[in-house]
Amino acid sequence: MKNILVTGGNGQLATCIRNISSNVEECNFIFVDVDELDIAKKTDVKIFFKKNNITHCINCAAYTAVDRAESDQNLAKRINITGAKNLAEECKNNAATLIHISTDFVFDGKKNSHYNEKDKEAPLGVYGETKLLGEKEIVSILKEHFIIRTSWLYSEYGHNFLKTMLKLGEEKKIISVVVDQIGTPTYAGDLAKVIVDLIMSGSSSYGTYHYSNEGVSSWYDFAKAIFDEARIKVNVVPIKTEAFPTPAERPRFSVMDKSKIKKKLSLPIPYWRDSLAICLTKLQKVNNDS
């Protein structure tokens, strides 16, 4: 029996994993949020691993408030660095495998071509810096790890760009969206399936991988697609980054090269607009059920 710890249990990615976990045989998924397990508390993590005989850990817990991290550095470091370190150490002590979720924000976006796993990291802000340092802690401690960097994550759950746009679409006739930041939207439901399939495959091709949906988009394109798919009439106005200043600088280009994950793990990757349509259908069902 695989005992799989999923941290950040109330977040959108963990919720997507929860949705498919009931169909996975011979696996016991244990979902926890900070109230049940504070990953930054070393002793608590140690006790939890022993008590529950953890064989795999999916670390979805993270401080992801990009702008707030600039002024809340201690908490960002506590979750993204100390938490990652504690999980890696207990995975090592218990012969467990760690699947750790990271971000395109480890790059500065100045490359202007797809980022692969060997490219030099150069985070622009505290969020990206703490996520990178968390990665480095894991690599230095534990061989049996998969670090999966993803980008522009959204789903029918939690707070994300998709749900923000839909809310604004109900309130406004004109919305301005940044057009000169380029990346790839990633549906959390697709990433959740990748993570579960990775565990079930028993793969030992450990290391760092990039995963997003296929294709390229700006935030403006993403917003336009959301309103088109949802059949909401809104005038979306493209603006440059300078017109929408934020405390944290964002990478201008963070499209990721997924050749490694395709080759090593033989995983199919859906096109981002196809996944967007699926997500919107599921969101409608969630709203109808609530």
C-alpha positions as a LaTeX table, in Angstrom:
\begin{tabular}{lrrr}
\hline
Residue & $x$ (\AA) & $y$ (\AA) & $z$ (\AA) \\
\hline
Met1 & 0.00 & 0.00 & 0.00 \\
Lys2 & 1.29 & 3.44 & $-0.95$ \\
Asn3 & 0.65 & 6.05 & 1.72 \\
Ile4 & 0.74 & 9.36 & $-0.13$ \\
Leu5 & 0.93 & 12.60 & 1.83 \\
Val6 & $-0.46$ & 15.63 & $-0.04$ \\
Thr7 & 0.42 & 18.96 & 1.56 \\
Gly8 & $-1.43$ & 22.17 & 0.77 \\
Gly9 & $-4.52$ & 20.00 & 0.89 \\
Asn10 & $-7.06$ & 22.79 & 0.47 \\
Gly11 & $-5.36$ & 24.36 & $-2.56$ \\
Gln12 & $-6.46$ & 24.02 & $-6.17$ \\
Leu13 & $-3.85$ & 21.44 & $-7.23$ \\
Ala14 & $-4.41$ & 19.25 & $-4.17$ \\
Thr15 & $-8.16$ & 19.45 & $-4.71$ \\
Cys16 & $-7.71$ & 18.25 & $-8.29$ \\
Ile17 & $-5.58$ & 15.38 & $-6.98$ \\
Arg18 & $-8.28$ & 14.58 & $-4.43$ \\
Asn19 & $-10.84$ & 14.33 & $-7.24$ \\
Ile20 & $-8.93$ & 11.54 & $-8.97$ \\
Ser21 & $-7.51$ & 9.84 & $-5.88$ \\
Ser22 & $-10.64$ & 7.78 & $-5.20$ \\
Asn23 & $-10.12$ & 5.98 & $-8.51$ \\
Val24 & $-6.52$ & 5.03 & $-7.73$ \\
Glu25 & $-6.16$ & 1.52 & $-6.36$ \\
Glu26 & $-3.68$ & 0.44 & $-3.70$ \\
Cys27 & $-3.08$ & 4.02 & $-2.61$ \\
Asn28 & $-4.02$ & 5.80 & 0.59 \\
Phe29 & $-4.01$ & 9.56 & 0.01 \\
Ile30 & $-3.63$ & 11.73 & 3.10 \\
Phe31 & $-4.53$ & 15.38 & 2.46 \\
Val32 & $-3.36$ & 17.94 & 5.00 \\
Asp33 & $-3.31$ & 21.70 & 5.19 \\
Val34 & $-1.39$ & 23.89 & 7.61 \\
Asp35 & $-3.94$ & 23.28 & 10.41 \\
Glu36 & $-3.22$ & 19.54 & 10.30 \\
Leu37 & 0.49 & 19.74 & 9.50 \\
Asp38 & 2.76 & 22.76 & 9.45 \\
Ile39 & 5.58 & 21.62 & 7.15 \\
Ala40 & 7.87 & 24.31 & 8.57 \\
Lys41 & 7.84 & 22.54 & 11.95 \\
Lys42 & 10.50 & 19.86 & 11.70 \\
Thr43 & 9.38 & 17.77 & 14.68 \\
Asp44 & 5.76 & 17.75 & 13.54 \\
Val45 & 6.78 & 16.55 & 10.09 \\
Lys46 & 8.97 & 13.84 & 11.58 \\
Ile47 & 6.17 & 12.53 & 13.80 \\
Phe48 & 3.62 & 12.63 & 10.97 \\
Phe49 & 5.79 & 10.62 & 8.59 \\
Lys50 & 6.45 & 7.93 & 11.17 \\
Lys51 & 2.87 & 7.71 & 12.39 \\
Asn52 & 1.43 & 7.39 & 8.88 \\
Asn53 & 4.20 & 5.31 & 7.27 \\
Ile54 & 4.50 & 7.78 & 4.37 \\
Thr55 & 5.88 & 6.30 & 1.13 \\
His56 & 5.31 & 9.32 & $-1.13$ \\
Cys57 & 4.86 & 13.03 & $-0.50$ \\
Ile58 & 3.32 & 15.47 & $-2.99$ \\
Asn59 & 4.25 & 18.94 & $-1.81$ \\
Cys60 & 1.57 & 21.32 & $-3.05$ \\
Ala61 & 2.09 & 23.64 & $-0.08$ \\
Ala62 & 3.66 & 26.96 & $-1.03$ \\
Tyr63 & 3.62 & 30.66 & $-0.36$ \\
Thr64 & 2.41 & 31.83 & $-3.78$ \\
Ala65 & 1.35 & 35.44 & $-3.15$ \\
Val66 & 3.94 & 36.88 & $-5.53$ \\
Asp67 & 3.53 & 40.55 & $-4.64$ \\
Arg68 & 2.94 & 40.06 & $-0.92$ \\
Ala69 & 6.11 & 37.97 & $-0.68$ \\
Glu70 & 8.15 & 41.13 & $-1.24$ \\
Ser71 & 7.08 & 42.45 & 2.16 \\
Asp72 & 6.39 & 39.10 & 3.85 \\
Gln73 & 9.74 & 37.50 & 3.20 \\
Asn74 & 9.99 & 35.56 & 6.45 \\
Leu75 & 6.78 & 33.62 & 5.87 \\
Ala76 & 7.68 & 32.97 & 2.22 \\
Lys77 & 11.06 & 31.57 & 3.34 \\
Arg78 & 9.44 & 29.53 & 6.10 \\
Ile79 & 7.05 & 27.73 & 3.76 \\
Asn80 & 8.99 & 27.61 & 0.50 \\
Ile81 & 12.47 & 26.86 & 1.87 \\
Thr82 & 12.21 & 25.44 & 5.40 \\
Gly83 & 9.08 & 23.45 & 4.58 \\
Ala84 & 10.65 & 21.92 & 1.48 \\
Lys85 & 13.79 & 21.06 & 3.43 \\
Asn86 & 11.85 & 19.36 & 6.24 \\
Leu87 & 9.86 & 17.24 & 3.80 \\
Ala88 & 13.01 & 16.21 & 1.92 \\
Glu89 & 14.74 & 15.18 & 5.15 \\
Glu90 & 11.82 & 13.07 & 6.32 \\
Cys91 & 11.42 & 11.49 & 2.89 \\
Lys92 & 15.07 & 10.50 & 3.14 \\
Asn93 & 14.66 & 9.16 & 6.69 \\
Asn94 & 11.63 & 7.09 & 5.63 \\
Ala95 & 12.80 & 5.97 & 2.17 \\
Ala96 & 9.94 & 7.96 & 0.64 \\
Thr97 & 9.74 & 9.75 & $-2.71$ \\
Leu98 & 9.08 & 13.49 & $-2.89$ \\
Ile99 & 7.15 & 15.16 & $-5.70$ \\
His100 & 7.65 & 18.89 & $-5.24$ \\
Ile101 & 5.78 & 21.57 & $-7.21$ \\
Ser102 & 7.83 & 24.58 & $-8.28$ \\
Thr103 & 7.44 & 27.48 & $-10.69$ \\
Asp104 & 8.51 & 29.27 & $-13.87$ \\
Phe105 & 9.33 & 32.23 & $-11.59$ \\
Val106 & 12.78 & 30.72 & $-10.97$ \\
Phe107 & 13.68 & 32.31 & $-14.34$ \\
Asp108 & 14.01 & 36.00 & $-15.23$ \\
Gly109 & 12.18 & 35.71 & $-18.57$ \\
Lys110 & 14.96 & 37.31 & $-20.60$ \\
Lys111 & 15.79 & 34.27 & $-22.72$ \\
Asn112 & 13.02 & 34.74 & $-25.32$ \\
Ser113 & 12.97 & 31.05 & $-26.15$ \\
His114 & 11.63 & 28.00 & $-24.34$ \\
Tyr115 & 13.25 & 27.37 & $-20.96$ \\
Asn116 & 14.63 & 23.87 & $-20.36$ \\
Glu117 & 15.72 & 22.29 & $-17.10$ \\
Lys118 & 19.42 & 23.09 & $-17.69$ \\
Asp119 & 18.92 & 26.84 & $-18.14$ \\
Lys120 & 20.39 & 29.10 & $-15.50$ \\
Glu121 & 17.89 & 30.26 & $-12.90$ \\
Ala122 & 17.67 & 33.97 & $-12.10$ \\
Pro123 & 14.52 & 34.80 & $-10.10$ \\
Leu124 & 13.33 & 38.40 & $-10.15$ \\
Gly125 & 11.61 & 38.49 & $-6.76$ \\
Val126 & 11.26 & 36.91 & $-3.34$ \\
Tyr127 & 8.69 & 34.33 & $-4.44$ \\
Gly128 & 10.87 & 32.93 & $-7.22$ \\
Glu129 & 13.99 & 33.14 & $-5.06$ \\
Thr130 & 12.45 & 31.20 & $-2.18$ \\
Lys131 & 11.04 & 28.55 & $-4.53$ \\
Leu132 & 14.49 & 28.13 & $-6.10$ \\
Leu133 & 16.17 & 27.84 & $-2.71$ \\
Gly134 & 13.57 & 25.23 & $-1.74$ \\
Glu135 & 14.50 & 23.26 & $-4.87$ \\
Lys136 & 18.18 & 23.45 & $-3.95$ \\
Glu137 & 17.50 & 22.12 & $-0.45$ \\
Ile138 & 15.66 & 19.14 & $-1.91$ \\
Val139 & 18.38 & 18.35 & $-4.46$ \\
Ser140 & 21.09 & 18.51 & $-1.78$ \\
Ile141 & 19.24 & 16.18 & 0.61 \\
Leu142 & 17.26 & 13.63 & $-1.38$ \\
Lys143 & 17.98 & 11.63 & $-4.51$ \\
Glu144 & 14.44 & 10.24 & $-4.79$ \\
His145 & 12.74 & 13.44 & $-5.83$ \\
Phe146 & 10.76 & 14.87 & $-8.72$ \\
Ile147 & 10.69 & 18.66 & $-8.92$ \\
Ile148 & 7.98 & 19.76 & $-11.33$ \\
Arg149 & 8.09 & 23.40 & $-12.42$ \\
Thr150 & 4.79 & 24.65 & $-13.79$ \\
Ser151 & 3.28 & 27.96 & $-14.90$ \\
Trp152 & 0.08 & 30.02 & $-14.80$ \\
Leu153 & $-1.85$ & 27.40 & $-12.83$ \\
Tyr154 & $-5.64$ & 27.64 & $-12.77$ \\
Ser155 & $-8.65$ & 25.40 & $-12.11$ \\
Glu156 & $-12.29$ & 25.42 & $-11.11$ \\
Tyr157 & $-11.15$ & 25.70 & $-7.47$ \\
Gly158 & $-9.53$ & 28.36 & $-5.31$ \\
His159 & $-8.32$ & 31.77 & $-6.41$ \\
Asn160 & $-6.75$ & 32.09 & $-9.83$ \\
Phe161 & $-6.68$ & 34.18 & $-13.01$ \\
Leu162 & $-9.57$ & 32.30 & $-14.63$ \\
Lys163 & $-11.95$ & 32.93 & $-11.74$ \\
Thr164 & $-10.79$ & 36.54 & $-11.38$ \\
Met165 & $-11.53$ & 37.21 & $-15.05$ \\
Leu166 & $-14.97$ & 35.60 & $-14.83$ \\
Lys167 & $-15.81$ & 37.75 & $-11.80$ \\
Leu168 & $-14.61$ & 40.91 & $-13.54$ \\
Gly169 & $-16.56$ & 39.93 & $-16.63$ \\
Glu170 & $-19.75$ & 40.05 & $-14.57$ \\
Glu171 & $-18.91$ & 43.49 & $-13.18$ \\
Lys172 & $-17.27$ & 45.40 & $-16.03$ \\
Lys173 & $-17.68$ & 46.05 & $-19.74$ \\
Ile174 & $-14.01$ & 46.90 & $-20.32$ \\
Ile175 & $-11.02$ & 45.09 & $-18.79$ \\
Ser176 & $-7.33$ & 45.88 & $-19.31$ \\
Val177 & $-4.93$ & 42.92 & $-19.35$ \\
Val178 & $-1.16$ & 42.74 & $-19.79$ \\
Val179 & $-0.13$ & 41.66 & $-23.28$ \\
Asp180 & 3.68 & 41.56 & $-23.04$ \\
Gln181 & 4.10 & 38.76 & $-20.50$ \\
Ile182 & 4.23 & 35.46 & $-22.36$ \\
Gly183 & 3.84 & 31.95 & $-20.96$ \\
Thr184 & 1.47 & 29.00 & $-20.95$ \\
Pro185 & $-1.71$ & 28.54 & $-18.88$ \\
Thr186 & $-1.74$ & 25.19 & $-17.10$ \\
Tyr187 & $-4.90$ & 23.44 & $-15.96$ \\
Ala188 & $-4.35$ & 21.99 & $-12.49$ \\
Gly189 & $-6.48$ & 18.97 & $-13.40$ \\
Asp190 & $-3.95$ & 18.01 & $-16.09$ \\
Leu191 & $-1.01$ & 18.46 & $-13.72$ \\
Ala192 & $-2.78$ & 16.43 & $-11.03$ \\
Lys193 & $-3.13$ & 13.51 & $-13.44$ \\
Val194 & 0.54 & 13.75 & $-14.38$ \\
Ile195 & 1.57 & 13.59 & $-10.72$ \\
Val196 & $-0.63$ & 10.59 & $-9.91$ \\
Asp197 & 0.45 & 8.77 & $-13.08$ \\
Leu198 & 4.07 & 9.46 & $-12.18$ \\
Ile199 & 3.66 & 7.83 & $-8.79$ \\
Met200 & 1.76 & 4.85 & $-10.19$ \\
Ser201 & 4.41 & 4.29 & $-12.87$ \\
Gly202 & 7.04 & 3.62 & $-10.23$ \\
Ser203 & 9.51 & 5.67 & $-12.26$ \\
Ser204 & 12.98 & 6.22 & $-10.84$ \\
Ser205 & 13.90 & 8.89 & $-13.42$ \\
Tyr206 & 14.38 & 11.40 & $-10.62$ \\
Gly207 & 15.20 & 15.05 & $-11.18$ \\
Thr208 & 13.73 & 18.36 & $-12.27$ \\
Tyr209 & 11.04 & 18.56 & $-14.96$ \\
His210 & 9.06 & 21.29 & $-16.68$ \\
Tyr211 & 5.33 & 20.83 & $-17.18$ \\
Ser212 & 2.67 & 23.13 & $-18.55$ \\
Asn213 & $-0.05$ & 22.67 & $-21.11$ \\
Glu214 & 0.99 & 22.91 & $-24.76$ \\
Gly215 & 1.02 & 26.22 & $-26.61$ \\
Val216 & 1.94 & 29.83 & $-25.94$ \\
Ser217 & $-0.17$ & 32.74 & $-24.68$ \\
Ser218 & $-0.05$ & 36.21 & $-23.20$ \\
Trp219 & $-2.25$ & 37.09 & $-20.24$ \\
Tyr220 & $-4.30$ & 39.13 & $-22.73$ \\
Asp221 & $-4.74$ & 36.08 & $-24.99$ \\
Phe222 & $-5.67$ & 33.98 & $-21.96$ \\
Ala223 & $-8.30$ & 36.50 & $-20.87$ \\
Lys224 & $-9.74$ & 36.72 & $-24.40$ \\
Ala225 & $-9.96$ & 32.93 & $-24.58$ \\
Ile226 & $-11.73$ & 32.76 & $-21.20$ \\
Phe227 & $-14.43$ & 35.19 & $-22.30$ \\
Asp228 & $-14.77$ & 33.55 & $-25.71$ \\
Glu229 & $-15.18$ & 30.08 & $-24.21$ \\
Ala230 & $-17.55$ & 31.37 & $-21.51$ \\
Arg231 & $-19.50$ & 33.42 & $-24.09$ \\
Ile232 & $-19.17$ & 36.60 & $-22.06$ \\
Lys233 & $-19.11$ & 39.90 & $-23.96$ \\
Val234 & $-16.29$ & 42.01 & $-22.60$ \\
Asn235 & $-13.96$ & 44.47 & $-24.30$ \\
Val236 & $-10.47$ & 43.25 & $-23.35$ \\
Val237 & $-7.86$ & 45.97 & $-23.84$ \\
Pro238 & $-4.18$ & 44.99 & $-24.21$ \\
Ile239 & $-1.78$ & 46.99 & $-22.04$ \\
Lys240 & 1.96 & 46.86 & $-21.40$ \\
Thr241 & 3.44 & 45.75 & $-18.09$ \\
Glu242 & 4.52 & 49.30 & $-17.29$ \\
Ala243 & 0.87 & 50.38 & $-17.26$ \\
Phe244 & 0.11 & 47.92 & $-14.48$ \\
Pro245 & 2.93 & 48.27 & $-11.91$ \\
Thr246 & 3.21 & 45.60 & $-9.19$ \\
Pro247 & 5.52 & 45.22 & $-6.16$ \\
Ala248 & 7.15 & 42.12 & $-7.70$ \\
Glu249 & 8.58 & 42.00 & $-11.21$ \\
Arg250 & 7.31 & 39.18 & $-13.42$ \\
Pro251 & 9.27 & 37.28 & $-16.07$ \\
Arg252 & 8.32 & 38.62 & $-19.50$ \\
Phe253 & 8.76 & 35.23 & $-21.18$ \\
Ser254 & 8.45 & 31.93 & $-19.31$ \\
Val255 & 7.34 & 29.34 & $-21.85$ \\
Met256 & 8.82 & 26.02 & $-20.77$ \\
Asp257 & 10.41 & 23.29 & $-22.86$ \\
Lys258 & 8.67 & 20.01 & $-22.00$ \\
Ser259 & 10.86 & 17.68 & $-24.08$ \\
Lys260 & 12.37 & 16.03 & $-21.02$ \\
Ile261 & 9.11 & 15.07 & $-19.34$ \\
Lys262 & 7.71 & 13.81 & $-22.66$ \\
Lys263 & 10.75 & 11.65 & $-23.31$ \\
Lys264 & 11.45 & 10.32 & $-19.82$ \\
Leu265 & 7.88 & 9.79 & $-18.61$ \\
Ser266 & 5.94 & 9.37 & $-21.89$ \\
Leu267 & 3.20 & 11.75 & $-20.79$ \\
Pro268 & 0.63 & 13.24 & $-23.17$ \\
Ile269 & 0.20 & 17.00 & $-22.77$ \\
Pro270 & $-3.08$ & 18.72 & $-23.81$ \\
Tyr271 & $-3.26$ & 22.06 & $-25.62$ \\
Trp272 & $-4.09$ & 24.88 & $-23.22$ \\
Arg273 & $-7.28$ & 26.04 & $-24.91$ \\
Asp274 & $-8.69$ & 22.51 & $-24.97$ \\
Ser275 & $-8.06$ & 22.22 & $-21.23$ \\
Leu276 & $-9.58$ & 25.65 & $-20.64$ \\
Ala277 & $-12.84$ & 24.49 & $-22.23$ \\
Ile278 & $-12.86$ & 21.37 & $-20.04$ \\
Cys279 & $-12.19$ & 23.44 & $-16.92$ \\
Leu280 & $-15.02$ & 25.88 & $-17.67$ \\
Thr281 & $-17.45$ & 22.96 & $-18.07$ \\
Lys282 & $-16.34$ & 21.56 & $-14.70$ \\
Leu283 & $-16.56$ & 25.00 & $-13.10$ \\
Gln284 & $-20.17$ & 25.30 & $-14.22$ \\
Lys285 & $-20.91$ & 21.95 & $-12.60$ \\
Val286 & $-19.18$ & 23.01 & $-9.37$ \\
Asn287 & $-21.23$ & 26.22 & $-9.31$ \\
Asn288 & $-24.44$ & 24.33 & $-9.97$ \\
Asp289 & $-23.70$ & 21.84 & $-7.19$ \\
Ser290 & $-22.84$ & 24.51 & $-4.63$ \\
\hline
\end{tabular}
